[in-house]
Amino acid sequence: MMKNTPIPPSVVEEKIAALEVDEIGYASIREIVQLVSSIEAATGIKYIRMEMGIPGLPPSRVGVEAEIEALKNNVASIYPQIDGIPVLKKEAARFVKLFMDIDVKPEGCIPTVGSMEGSYAAFLVTAAREKEKDTALFIDPGFPVQKQQMLVMNQKYQSFDAFDFRGEKLREKLESYLSKGNICNIVYSNPNNPSWICLTDEELKIIGELATKYDVVVIEDLAYFAMDFRLDLSKPGVAPFQPTVARYTKNWVMMISSSKVFSYAGQRIGVLVISDQLYHRHSQDLSDRLRVHGFGNAIVHRVLYAMTSGTSHSAQYALAAMFKHANDGSYDFIGEVREYGEKARIMKQLFLANGFEIVYATDIDKPVGDGFYFTINYPGMDEAKLLYHLLFYGISAISLGNTGSSKQGLRACVSNVRRDQFEDLETRLRQFHLDFPAGLQIES
């Protein structure tokens, strides 16, 4: 029972009612953001905000300075090329080679308005390649808004939680879907949002082999590029490299975002990278649907043209500069974001010390890494009750149900929690643990 909550219960209840959602425990990321912001405004009390993956570090100075210079050179008055400025395309291809050991032509490196636009375009075009292949397959848990994109496009999708199908078991599970002949793409993030598990080369090889066998496109979301801090993936041209399905199939599209690895989220820029072979793949159904020849042309000259007619001109120069400095070895972008792993390690211990459990605790046969996200549950509470009750203690997160997980719990994002809030977090968790002894079944 709640006794000494740091947030006045009446305010929390009032703001939840004003939000007009059916069940606060399953509210979307942006709905939780709106709710918590309104409570903070009404009370003046700051939450431990773990609901949204906002970079908690300053933007890359390399990018900022390059963008300022571009604006001084009047690029703001010129429409950008839809497929990207040449210097960005060149450096993006170099980045893929140096940090992934994958060859791709600059032609297939296309700037998008964040990875969100990249995924939208990829979902649309992969579903148009063959009429009978009209369903996406998500290896969950995953980024909730990608399912929202499917909803907006009225596209079909299926999904399964990867946790119980690691290693060779993944093959049989994937084939159970792919053999039906209706799957157009396989979608996953690596490292995974929210569990932070990382697919192994064995698993990526399985995905690649089956993508080739059943002629489906793999859409690899690399929003947290090289952020498996258990490995040193920071040195250009030196192994180990960022793991990728691109080693095992030619049917791939990857999305590389500037938001997390370069802390450049506000400028909404990423790159959609398409394999050389897929870029020029033709299909009659695609031509009939979009009146264009070739997968890459459909992405650029139909979907991106119709959506935004290109990506911010100045931001393209910023991303080109960040790629170039990383490629040249003069910018250790991974060194800047290791702070997320350190904060995750500390925050996990605070939760564990107060009766919480880590939901996705292992990565096959070893502990899951410390990174941008981790997952928690509390004995005796389902995820909806846990999210609801934590709001009264000034702690916010989102439910794992929103991510496609089959597990009960919450996703905790470390990026927006400052180190000087750790003492408040510990105090609030200790009070929560006293008020709700772990294992006691909570009815409301």
C-alpha positions in Angstrom: 0.0 0.0 0.0 1.3 3.5 -0.9 2.2 5.5 2.2 4.8 8.1 1.7 4.9 8.8 -2.0 7.0 11.8 -3.2 4.3 12.8 -5.7 0.8 13.8 -4.4 -1.6 11.0 -5.3 -4.4 13.4 -6.2 -2.3 15.1 -8.8 -1.2 11.8 -10.4 -4.8 10.6 -10.5 -6.1 13.9 -12.0 -3.5 13.9 -14.8 -4.0 10.2 -15.6 -7.8 10.9 -16.0 -7.0 14.0 -18.2 -4.9 11.8 -20.5 -8.0 9.8 -21.5 -6.3 6.5 -22.2 -8.1 3.2 -21.6 -5.2 1.7 -19.5 -2.3 3.8 -18.3 -0.2 0.7 -18.0 -0.2 0.3 -21.8 0.0 4.0 -22.7 2.4 4.8 -25.6 5.8 6.4 -25.1 4.6 9.9 -26.1 1.5 9.5 -23.9 3.7 8.8 -20.9 5.9 11.7 -21.8 2.8 14.0 -21.9 1.5 12.6 -18.6 4.8 13.0 -16.7 5.5 16.4 -18.1 2.1 17.6 -16.9 2.7 16.1 -13.4 6.1 17.8 -13.2 4.6 21.1 -14.3 1.8 20.9 -11.6 4.0 19.8 -8.7 7.5 21.2 -9.5 8.9 17.7 -8.6 11.2 16.1 -11.1 10.7 12.5 -12.2 13.3 9.8 -12.8 12.4 9.7 -16.5 13.0 6.4 -18.2 10.2 6.4 -20.7 11.8 7.8 -23.8 15.1 7.3 -25.5 16.3 10.9 -25.6 20.1 11.3 -25.9 21.4 12.5 -22.6 24.7 13.8 -24.0 25.6 16.9 -25.9 25.5 16.6 -29.7 28.7 15.9 -31.5 30.7 19.1 -31.9 32.0 17.7 -35.2 28.4 17.7 -36.5 27.4 21.0 -35.1 30.4 22.9 -36.5 30.0 21.3 -40.0 26.3 22.2 -40.0 26.9 25.8 -39.0 29.5 26.1 -41.8 27.0 24.6 -44.3 24.4 27.1 -43.3 26.9 29.9 -43.6 27.4 28.7 -47.2 23.7 29.2 -47.9 22.7 25.5 -48.3 19.4 26.4 -46.6 18.2 28.1 -49.8 18.8 25.1 -51.9 16.7 21.9 -52.2 18.8 18.9 -51.3 19.2 16.0 -53.6 16.7 13.3 -52.6 19.3 10.5 -52.7 21.8 12.6 -50.7 24.7 14.9 -51.2 27.8 13.1 -52.7 30.1 13.6 -49.7 27.6 12.0 -47.3 27.0 9.1 -49.6 30.8 8.5 -49.9 31.5 8.7 -46.2 28.5 6.6 -45.3 29.8 3.8 -47.6 33.2 4.2 -46.0 31.6 4.0 -42.5 29.9 0.7 -43.4 33.2 -0.7 -44.7 35.4 0.5 -41.9 33.1 -0.4 -39.0 31.2 -3.4 -40.4 33.6 -4.7 -43.0 30.8 -4.6 -45.6 31.2 -3.3 -49.2 28.4 -1.1 -50.5 28.4 1.5 -53.2 27.7 5.1 -52.3 24.6 4.9 -54.5 22.9 2.7 -52.0 23.5 5.1 -49.0 20.5 7.4 -48.8 19.9 10.0 -46.1 16.5 9.9 -44.4 14.6 12.0 -41.9 15.8 9.8 -39.0 15.6 6.0 -39.1 11.8 6.4 -38.8 11.5 7.6 -42.4 14.0 4.9 -43.5 11.9 2.1 -41.9 8.7 3.5 -43.3 10.1 3.6 -46.8 11.6 0.1 -46.4 8.4 -1.4 -45.1 6.4 0.1 -47.9 8.7 -1.0 -50.7 9.4 -4.5 -49.4 5.7 -5.1 -49.2 5.2 -4.0 -52.8 7.8 -6.4 -54.3 5.5 -9.4 -54.5 1.7 -9.3 -54.1 1.6 -12.6 -52.2 4.2 -11.5 -49.7 2.3 -8.9 -47.8 3.3 -9.5 -44.2 6.2 -8.2 -42.1 7.9 -10.4 -39.5 9.2 -8.7 -36.4 11.8 -10.5 -34.2 10.6 -8.9 -31.0 10.8 -7.2 -28.6 11.3 -4.1 -30.7 10.7 -0.4 -31.2 7.0 0.2 -30.6 6.6 3.0 -33.2 7.5 0.6 -36.1 4.3 -1.3 -35.4 2.5 2.1 -35.4 3.9 2.6 -38.9 2.4 -0.7 -40.0 -0.9 0.5 -38.6 -0.8 3.8 -40.5 0.1 2.0 -43.7 -2.6 -0.7 -43.1 0.1 -3.4 -43.5 0.0 -6.8 -42.0 2.6 -8.1 -39.6 3.4 -11.0 -37.3 6.0 -11.3 -34.5 7.6 -13.5 -31.9 9.7 -12.9 -28.8 13.3 -13.9 -29.6 14.2 -14.7 -26.0 13.0 -18.3 -26.2 14.4 -19.0 -29.7 18.1 -18.1 -29.4 20.9 -19.9 -31.3 19.9 -22.8 -33.6 16.3 -22.7 -32.3 15.9 -19.5 -34.3 16.0 -21.4 -37.6 13.0 -23.5 -36.9 11.0 -20.6 -35.6 11.7 -18.4 -38.6 11.0 -21.2 -41.0 7.6 -21.8 -39.4 6.7 -18.3 -40.7 8.7 -18.0 -43.9 7.5 -21.4 -45.3 4.0 -20.0 -45.6 5.1 -17.7 -48.4 3.5 -14.5 -47.2 6.4 -12.8 -45.4 8.0 -9.9 -47.2 10.6 -8.8 -44.6 12.3 -9.7 -41.3 12.8 -6.8 -38.9 14.9 -6.5 -35.8 17.2 -4.2 -33.9 20.8 -5.1 -32.9 21.6 -4.3 -30.1 17.9 -4.9 -29.2 15.6 -2.2 -28.0 14.5 -2.8 -25.3 16.1 -6.0 -24.0 19.7 -5.1 -25.1 20.3 -8.7 -26.2 22.6 -8.9 -29.2 22.1 -11.4 -32.0 25.2 -13.5 -32.6 26.9 -14.2 -35.9 25.4 -17.7 -35.7 21.9 -16.2 -35.5 22.6 -13.6 -38.2 23.8 -16.3 -40.5 20.6 -18.2 -39.9 18.5 -15.1 -40.7 20.6 -14.4 -43.8 20.4 -18.0 -45.1 16.7 -18.1 -44.7 16.2 -14.6 -46.2 18.0 -15.9 -49.3 16.1 -19.2 -49.4 12.7 -17.6 -49.2 13.7 -14.3 -51.0 12.6 -11.9 -48.2 14.4 -8.7 -47.3 16.1 -8.3 -43.9 15.6 -4.8 -42.4 18.3 -4.3 -39.8 17.8 -1.4 -37.4 21.2 -0.3 -36.1 19.9 2.7 -34.0 22.5 1.7 -31.3 25.4 1.1 -33.7 28.4 -0.5 -32.0 26.9 0.1 -28.5 27.5 -3.5 -27.3 30.1 -2.3 -24.9 31.2 -5.8 -24.1 33.2 -5.5 -27.3 35.5 -2.7 -28.6 33.9 -1.8 -31.9 35.3 1.7 -32.0 38.3 1.4 -34.2 37.9 1.9 -38.0 39.1 -0.9 -40.1 40.0 -3.1 -37.1 38.1 -6.2 -36.0 35.8 -6.9 -34.2 33.2 -5.2 -36.4 29.6 -4.4 -35.8 27.7 -7.7 -36.4 25.4 -7.7 -39.4 23.3 -10.0 -41.5 24.9 -8.4 -44.6 27.7 -11.0 -44.3 25.2 -13.8 -45.0 22.7 -12.5 -47.6 22.4 -10.0 -50.4 18.8 -9.2 -49.4 19.4 -6.5 -46.8 18.6 -3.0 -45.9 20.1 -1.4 -42.8 19.2 1.8 -41.0 22.0 3.8 -39.3 20.8 6.6 -37.1 22.7 9.7 -35.9 20.4 10.1 -32.9 22.1 7.9 -30.3 25.7 7.3 -31.5 26.2 10.9 -32.4 23.6 12.4 -30.0 22.2 14.3 -33.0 18.5 13.4 -32.5 17.1 16.9 -32.9 18.2 17.2 -36.6 16.4 14.0 -37.6 18.9 12.4 -39.9 20.1 8.9 -40.6 21.0 6.8 -43.5 19.2 3.9 -45.2 21.8 1.6 -46.7 20.7 -0.9 -49.4 22.8 -3.7 -50.7 24.2 -3.3 -54.2 22.3 -6.3 -55.4 19.0 -5.4 -53.9 19.2 -1.8 -55.0 18.8 -2.9 -58.7 16.5 -5.8 -58.1 13.4 -5.5 -60.4 10.0 -7.1 -59.9 6.9 -6.8 -62.0 4.6 -6.3 -59.0 6.8 -3.4 -57.7 6.7 -1.8 -61.2 3.0 -2.1 -61.4 2.4 -0.7 -57.9 4.9 2.2 -58.0 5.5 2.7 -61.7 9.2 2.5 -61.3 12.0 -0.1 -62.0 14.3 -1.2 -59.3 14.1 -1.4 -55.5 16.4 1.5 -54.9 14.6 3.8 -57.4 11.3 2.9 -55.7 12.7 4.0 -52.3 14.3 7.3 -53.6 12.1 8.5 -56.5 8.7 7.3 -55.2 8.6 7.0 -51.4 11.1 9.5 -50.2 10.2 12.0 -52.9 6.5 11.7 -51.9 7.2 11.9 -48.2 9.7 14.7 -47.6 11.5 15.3 -51.0 14.8 14.9 -49.3 16.5 15.4 -45.9 17.7 18.6 -44.3 20.5 19.9 -46.5 22.6 21.3 -43.6 22.1 18.1 -41.5 23.5 16.0 -44.3 26.8 18.0 -44.1 26.8 17.4 -40.3 26.4 13.6 -40.7 29.0 13.5 -43.5 31.5 15.2 -41.2 30.7 12.9 -38.3 31.1 9.9 -40.5 34.4 11.2 -42.0 36.0 12.0 -38.7 35.0 8.6 -37.4 36.3 6.9 -40.5 39.6 8.8 -40.3 40.0 7.8 -36.7 40.0 11.3 -35.4 36.6 11.0 -33.6 35.9 8.3 -31.0 32.2 8.4 -31.1 31.9 5.2 -29.1 34.0 6.7 -26.3 31.4 9.5 -26.0 28.4 7.1 -25.5 30.0 4.6 -23.1 28.5 6.7 -20.3 25.1 5.0 -21.1 26.6 1.6 -20.2 28.1 2.9 -17.0 24.8 4.4 -15.9 22.9 1.2 -16.7 25.3 -0.8 -14.5 24.6 1.5 -11.6 20.9 1.8 -12.1 20.4 -1.9 -12.4 22.1 -2.4 -9.0 19.8 0.1 -7.4 16.7 -1.7 -8.8 18.0 -5.1 -7.8 18.8 -4.0 -4.3 15.2 -3.0 -3.8 13.4 -6.2 -4.9 13.2 -5.7 -8.6 14.4 -8.3 -11.2 15.9 -7.9 -14.6 13.5 -9.5 -17.2 16.0 -10.1 -20.0 18.9 -10.9 -17.8 20.9 -13.2 -20.1 22.2 -13.1 -23.6 22.2 -16.9 -24.4 24.9 -18.0 -22.1 26.2 -14.8 -20.6 24.8 -11.7 -18.7 23.1 -9.2 -21.0 25.3 -6.1 -21.6 24.9 -2.7 -20.0 23.7 -0.1 -22.5 20.9 2.3 -23.4 18.1 0.2 -22.0 17.4 -2.5 -19.5 14.2 -4.3 -18.5 12.7 -4.7 -15.0 9.8 -6.4 -13.2 8.6 -6.6 -9.6 7.4 -9.8 -8.0 3.6 -9.6 -7.3 2.8 -7.0 -9.9 2.0 -7.2 -13.6 3.5 -4.6 -15.8 0.4 -2.4 -15.9 0.2 -2.2 -12.1 3.9 -1.6 -11.8 4.0 1.3 -14.3 0.9 2.8 -12.5 2.3 2.5 -9.0 5.8 3.8 -9.9 4.2 7.0 -11.2 3.4 7.9 -7.6 7.0 7.5 -6.7 8.3 9.8 -9.4 9.6 7.1 -11.7 8.4 6.6 -15.3 8.9 3.9 -17.9 6.9 2.1 -20.6 5.5 -1.5 -20.5 7.2 -4.3 -22.3 3.9 -5.2 -23.9 4.2 -2.1 -26.0 7.4 -3.5 -27.5 6.0 -6.9 -28.5 7.6 -8.7 -25.6 5.9 -11.9 -24.3 7.3 -11.0 -20.8 5.8 -8.9 -18.0 7.8 -5.9 -17.1 9.0 -2.4 -18.0 11.5 -0.9 -20.3 13.9 1.5 -18.6 15.9 3.9 -20.6 19.0 5.3 -18.9 19.8 8.2 -21.2 17.7 10.9 -19.6 18.6 10.1 -16.0 21.4 12.2 -14.7 23.9 10.9 -12.2 22.9 13.5 -9.7 19.5 11.9 -9.7 20.8 8.5 -8.5 20.3 9.4 -4.9 16.7 10.3 -5.5 16.2 7.1 -7.5 17.6 5.0 -4.6 15.4 6.8 -2.0 12.2 6.4 -4.1 12.9 2.7 -4.9 13.6 2.0 -1.2 10.2 3.6 -0.2 8.5 1.7 -3.0 10.0 -1.6 -1.7 8.8 -0.8 1.8 5.3 0.1 0.7 5.0 -3.0 -1.6 7.0 -6.0 -0.2 8.3 -8.0 -3.1 6.2 -11.0 -3.9 3.0 -9.7 -2.3 0.2 -9.9 -4.9 -1.1 -6.4 -5.6 -4.7 -6.3 -6.6 -5.0 -2.6 -7.6 
